[in-house]
Amino acid sequence: MTISAPSNSPSVALTCRHCAAPLSRTFVDLGVTPLCQRHVTPENFQVAEPTYPLRAFVCDKCKLVQLPDHVAPDEIFNEDYAYFSSFSTSWLEHARKYAVDMTGRFGLGRDSMVMEAASNDGYLLRHFAEAGIPVHGIEPSGNTAEAAEKVGVPTTVAFLGAETAAQIVGRVGKADLVAANNVIGHVPNLNDFCAGLAGLIKPTGVVTVEIPHILNLIENNQFDTIYHEHWQYYWFTTLCRVLATAGLEVFDVEELPTHGGSMRVFAGMPGQHEINAGVGEMCKREVAFGMDDPTLYAEFGEKVRETKRKLLTFLIDAKRAGKTVVGYGAPGKGNTLLNYCGIGTDFIDYTVDRSPHKQGNYLPGSRIPIHAPEMIEQTKPDYVLILPWNLKNEIAEQMSVVREWGGQFVVPIPEVSVF
């Protein structure tokens, strides 16, 4: 007789990446999927892709939501990494505004040093460099680091940790400001990464961490932001604990509209910065929301399953009515959505993306072809499914031509909406 593990328990022993407590509570199970940014090239179209379980757990002790280590970081962040930050107009504006705000708030100038962990193609640091402020990027993907160098951002190609930080400080000195935008969810060696952040700053220096807030993920049903590149997902309270382990004290927090609702957390050496009242208020808000209530996590899983049913119902009805449906974008979140829902070219003819690094390839798993945005005007589809729903306003404006033939936009999150 075969005895199966309980449905809410992993089949092998797992422990929390931060505090080492046992993991048994499922946050959400999204099946088995390929790596979301590993696009399929034409020559590999007939080659099978490796797939991995996409099941997130929540630590009952520290409340860190996390994926097991199915994939090594260098399998994802390498010379073939497909995400370049500079192809999003709104994200570039977000970066520009960050540079202006931080320069003013912390009095940065030509004698300062600004660093970024996971600096990608220099999308953020270039704004400081253009203002005459010395910068240094840390980026594990060689192709994006090369792009950063071309726009004047000196870059170390490496994963950040305590040892890497010490090497960089030995070459260029310590930083007044270190940005870690949407990266602390991408690091399986979490505690070592945070030690690296602490090791980069001067005694009075500041680390800013931007990351989607899991409160928004749950409240707005943003399950598609879960994929193998993201090893963990954060409550503010949990992030404070993680940073404190590395000797960093959180002194302020801001809420941001990016990525469906993010938080910008400010941290520094203990006692160096006055702690804003918003820190305690955010912690209380999370407790009131139900962070410590197991029911919250169980209800989220059912909400995700119902979203799948609604999206498939919309697509089935559209195809039966003879409508054409295409996608816009080739983001990681889109691939989670498509693969979890089992959507391929039987429902979506193709998708488009502004990045030439993605065009001509196919989405992983679904094998939906990726074209340039001009393809939409050529084929005039009835519906355009916006996969990066967090950029829906930007995309609807860029593709306003769709309305000329009566086409409509569709977003799948928090639930199917046509506009």
C-alpha positions in Angstrom: 0.0 0.0 0.0 1.2 3.4 -0.9 0.8 6.1 1.8 0.7 9.6 0.5 1.8 12.7 2.3 -1.0 15.0 3.5 -2.1 17.5 0.8 -0.8 20.4 2.8 2.7 18.9 3.5 5.7 18.5 1.3 6.9 15.0 0.5 10.4 15.8 1.7 11.5 17.7 4.7 11.9 21.4 4.0 13.1 24.2 6.2 12.7 28.0 6.1 15.4 29.8 4.1 15.7 32.5 6.8 15.0 31.0 10.2 15.4 27.2 9.5 12.0 26.3 11.0 10.2 23.4 9.3 8.0 24.2 6.4 4.7 22.4 6.0 2.0 25.0 5.2 1.2 25.5 1.5 0.6 29.1 0.4 -0.4 28.2 -3.1 0.3 25.3 -5.5 0.6 26.4 -9.2 1.5 23.0 -10.6 4.7 22.3 -12.5 6.2 24.9 -14.9 9.3 25.7 -16.8 11.5 28.7 -15.9 9.6 31.8 -16.8 12.3 33.8 -18.5 13.9 30.8 -20.4 12.3 31.6 -23.8 12.4 28.9 -26.4 14.4 29.6 -29.5 13.2 28.4 -32.9 16.0 25.8 -33.1 14.9 24.3 -29.8 11.2 24.3 -30.5 11.1 20.5 -30.6 13.3 20.1 -27.6 11.7 19.3 -24.2 12.0 21.9 -21.5 12.9 21.1 -17.8 10.0 21.8 -15.5 9.9 22.3 -11.8 7.2 22.3 -9.1 5.8 25.8 -8.4 4.5 25.4 -4.9 5.0 28.1 -2.4 5.1 27.5 1.4 4.7 29.9 4.3 6.9 29.6 7.4 4.7 29.3 10.5 7.5 31.0 12.6 8.7 34.0 10.6 6.0 34.1 8.0 8.4 34.2 5.0 6.6 32.8 2.0 9.1 30.9 -0.2 9.7 28.4 -2.9 12.0 25.4 -2.4 15.5 25.4 -4.1 14.5 23.6 -7.3 16.9 25.7 -9.5 20.4 27.1 -9.0 20.6 30.9 -9.4 23.2 30.6 -12.2 20.7 28.6 -14.2 18.4 31.6 -14.3 20.7 34.7 -14.1 23.2 34.0 -16.9 24.3 35.2 -20.3 20.8 34.3 -21.7 18.8 36.3 -19.2 15.9 37.9 -21.1 14.8 40.7 -18.8 16.1 44.2 -19.6 14.7 46.9 -17.3 15.1 49.7 -19.8 12.3 48.5 -22.2 9.6 49.8 -19.8 8.9 53.5 -20.1 7.1 53.7 -16.7 9.9 51.8 -15.0 12.5 54.1 -16.3 10.5 57.1 -15.0 10.2 55.3 -11.6 14.0 55.0 -11.6 14.6 58.6 -12.6 12.3 59.8 -9.8 14.0 57.6 -7.3 17.4 59.1 -8.2 16.0 62.6 -7.7 14.3 61.9 -4.5 17.2 60.0 -2.9 19.7 62.6 -4.0 17.7 65.3 -2.3 16.8 63.4 0.8 20.3 62.2 1.7 22.3 65.0 0.2 24.2 63.0 -2.4 26.8 64.6 -4.5 30.1 64.2 -6.3 31.8 62.9 -3.2 29.1 60.2 -2.6 28.9 56.6 -3.8 25.7 54.9 -4.9 25.5 51.2 -5.6 22.7 48.9 -6.7 22.4 45.2 -6.2 21.0 43.5 -9.3 21.6 46.6 -11.4 20.5 45.0 -14.6 21.2 47.2 -17.6 22.0 50.3 -15.7 18.4 51.6 -15.9 18.6 53.2 -12.4 22.3 54.0 -11.7 22.6 55.9 -15.0 20.5 58.7 -13.5 22.9 59.2 -10.7 25.9 59.0 -13.0 24.4 61.6 -15.3 24.1 63.9 -12.3 27.8 63.4 -11.6 27.4 61.0 -8.6 29.8 58.1 -8.7 28.1 54.7 -9.1 28.8 51.0 -9.1 26.5 48.2 -10.1 26.4 44.5 -9.0 24.8 42.2 -11.5 25.1 38.5 -12.0 23.8 38.4 -15.7 26.7 39.2 -18.0 24.5 40.4 -20.9 22.7 43.0 -18.9 25.9 44.1 -17.1 27.5 44.6 -20.5 24.5 46.9 -21.5 25.0 48.8 -18.2 28.7 49.4 -19.0 27.7 51.0 -22.3 25.6 53.6 -20.6 28.4 54.6 -18.1 27.6 52.3 -15.2 30.7 50.4 -13.9 29.5 46.9 -13.0 30.8 43.9 -11.1 29.4 40.7 -12.6 28.6 38.6 -9.5 25.9 37.6 -7.0 26.0 39.8 -4.0 27.0 38.2 -0.7 29.2 39.1 2.3 32.4 38.1 0.4 31.5 39.9 -2.8 30.7 43.0 -0.8 34.1 43.0 0.9 35.8 42.7 -2.5 33.9 45.6 -4.0 34.5 47.8 -1.0 38.2 47.0 -1.2 38.2 48.3 -4.8 35.8 51.3 -4.7 35.1 52.0 -1.1 31.8 52.0 0.9 28.5 53.4 -0.3 26.3 56.2 1.0 23.3 54.6 -0.7 22.7 51.0 -1.8 19.5 50.3 -3.8 18.1 46.8 -3.9 15.0 47.1 -6.1 13.0 43.9 -6.7 16.0 41.6 -5.9 15.6 40.4 -2.4 12.9 38.0 -3.6 15.4 36.6 -6.2 18.1 35.4 -3.8 18.0 31.9 -2.3 21.1 32.7 -0.1 18.9 35.2 1.7 20.9 35.8 4.9 24.2 36.1 3.0 22.7 38.5 0.6 21.5 40.8 3.4 25.0 40.6 5.0 26.3 41.8 1.7 24.0 44.8 1.7 25.1 45.7 5.2 28.8 45.3 4.2 28.5 47.8 1.4 27.3 50.9 3.4 29.2 53.5 5.4 28.2 53.7 9.1 25.7 56.5 8.2 24.8 54.9 4.9 21.3 53.8 3.8 20.0 50.7 2.1 16.7 50.9 0.3 14.8 47.7 -0.5 11.9 47.7 -2.9 9.7 44.6 -3.1 6.1 43.8 -3.8 4.1 43.6 -0.6 2.5 40.2 -0.1 -0.5 41.9 1.5 -1.3 43.3 -1.9 -0.5 40.0 -3.6 -3.1 38.3 -1.4 -5.7 41.1 -1.4 -5.5 41.6 -5.2 -5.0 38.0 -6.2 -1.6 38.6 -7.8 -0.6 34.9 -7.8 1.0 35.1 -11.2 3.9 37.1 -9.6 5.0 33.7 -8.1 7.6 32.0 -10.3 10.9 30.3 -10.0 13.0 33.5 -10.2 11.3 34.6 -7.0 12.4 32.5 -4.2 10.5 34.4 -1.5 7.7 36.9 -0.9 7.5 39.4 2.0 5.4 40.8 4.7 7.0 44.0 5.9 7.3 42.6 9.4 9.2 39.6 8.0 11.5 41.8 5.9 12.4 43.8 9.1 13.4 40.6 10.8 15.4 39.4 7.9 17.3 42.7 7.7 17.8 42.8 11.4 19.6 39.4 11.3 22.2 41.2 9.1 22.6 44.0 11.5 20.3 46.5 9.6 17.6 48.5 11.4 14.6 49.5 9.4 13.7 53.2 10.0 11.1 54.1 7.3 8.7 52.5 4.8 6.9 54.0 1.8 4.1 52.4 -0.2 4.5 52.4 -4.0 2.1 51.6 -6.9 4.8 49.6 -8.8 4.3 45.9 -9.6 0.8 45.9 -8.3 1.7 47.5 -4.9 5.2 47.5 -3.5 7.0 48.9 -0.4 10.2 50.8 -0.3 12.0 50.0 3.0 14.8 52.2 4.4 17.4 50.6 6.6 20.8 51.5 8.1 23.1 50.8 11.0 21.3 50.7 14.4 20.8 54.1 16.0 22.0 56.1 13.0 18.5 57.2 11.7 15.3 58.3 13.4 12.6 55.6 13.2 9.5 56.8 11.5 6.1 56.1 13.1 5.1 54.4 9.8 7.3 51.4 10.7 5.1 50.4 13.7 1.9 51.3 11.9 2.7 48.9 9.0 3.4 46.0 11.4 0.1 46.6 13.1 -1.7 46.7 9.8 -0.3 43.4 8.7 -1.5 41.7 12.0 -4.9 43.2 11.5 -5.0 41.8 7.9 -4.4 38.3 9.2 -0.7 37.6 8.7 -0.7 35.2 11.6 -4.1 33.5 10.7 -3.7 30.2 8.8 -7.2 30.7 7.3 -5.9 33.6 5.2 -3.5 31.3 3.3 -6.1 28.6 2.7 -8.7 31.0 1.4 -6.1 32.5 -1.0 -5.5 29.1 -2.6 -9.2 28.7 -3.5 -9.3 32.3 -4.8 -6.5 31.4 -7.2 -8.3 28.3 -8.5 -11.5 30.3 -9.2 -9.5 32.9 -11.2 -8.2 30.1 -13.4 -11.8 28.9 -14.0 -13.0 32.4 -14.9 -10.1 33.1 -17.4 -10.7 29.8 -19.1 -14.4 30.5 -19.3 -13.8 33.9 -21.0 -11.3 32.4 -23.5 -13.6 29.4 -24.3 -16.5 31.7 -24.9 -14.5 34.1 -27.0 -13.1 31.3 -29.3 -16.5 29.7 -29.7 -17.8 33.1 -30.8 -15.1 33.2 -33.5 -13.1 35.9 -31.8 -9.3 36.3 -32.1 -7.2 36.7 -29.0 -3.5 37.7 -28.8 -1.3 38.6 -25.9 0.7 41.7 -25.1 4.0 41.2 -23.2 6.3 38.2 -22.4 6.8 38.8 -18.6 7.5 36.2 -16.0 4.1 36.7 -14.5 2.5 36.0 -17.8 4.2 32.6 -18.1 3.0 31.6 -14.6 -0.5 32.5 -15.6 -0.5 30.7 -18.9 1.1 27.5 -17.7 -1.0 27.3 -14.6 -4.2 27.7 -16.6 -3.0 25.4 -19.5 -3.3 28.2 -22.1 -1.5 27.8 -25.4 -2.0 28.7 -29.0 -5.4 27.0 -28.9 -6.5 30.2 -27.1 -3.9 32.8 -27.9 -2.5 33.2 -31.4 0.7 35.0 -30.4 2.0 37.6 -28.0 4.1 40.7 -28.6 6.9 42.4 -26.7 9.0 45.6 -27.2 12.2 43.8 -26.3 14.1 42.5 -29.3 15.8 40.0 -27.0 12.4 38.1 -26.8 11.1 38.6 -30.3 11.3 35.6 -32.6 11.2 33.2 -29.7 8.4 31.3 -28.0 7.0 31.5 -24.5 8.3 28.7 -22.2 5.8 25.9 -21.7 2.9 27.3 -23.8 5.1 27.8 -26.9 3.2 30.9 -27.9 5.2 32.8 -30.5 6.6 36.3 -29.6 6.5 39.0 -32.2 7.1 42.8 -32.3 4.2 45.0 -31.3 3.5 45.9 -34.9 2.0 42.5 -35.5 -1.1 43.5 -33.6 -1.9 46.3 -36.1 -1.3 43.9 -39.0 -3.7 41.2 -37.7 -6.3 43.4 -35.9 -7.3 40.9 -33.2 -10.6 41.2 -31.3 -9.0 41.0 -27.8 -5.5 41.8 -26.5 -4.7 40.1 -23.2 -2.3 42.2 -21.3 0.0 39.9 -19.4 2.0 42.5 -17.5 -1.3 43.8 -16.0 0.7 46.2 -13.7 1.5 48.2 -16.9 -2.0 48.1 -18.4 -2.4 51.9 -18.6 1.0 52.3 -20.3 0.3 49.5 -22.7 -3.3 50.7 -23.5 -1.9 54.1 -24.4 1.0 52.7 -26.5 -1.5 50.4 -28.4 -4.4 52.8 -28.6 -4.6 51.9 -32.3 -6.4 48.7 -31.2 -9.6 50.7 -30.6 -9.7 51.8 -34.3 -11.1 48.4 -35.4 -13.1 47.9 -32.3 -10.6 45.7 -30.5 -10.6 45.5 -26.7 -8.0 45.0 -24.0 -8.3 42.3 -21.3 -6.5 42.0 -18.0 -6.6 38.7 -16.0 -5.8 40.0 -12.5 -7.3 40.4 -10.0 -10.0 38.9 -12.2 -10.9 39.0 -15.9 -11.8 42.5 -17.0 -12.4 43.8 -20.5 -12.0 47.5 -21.4 
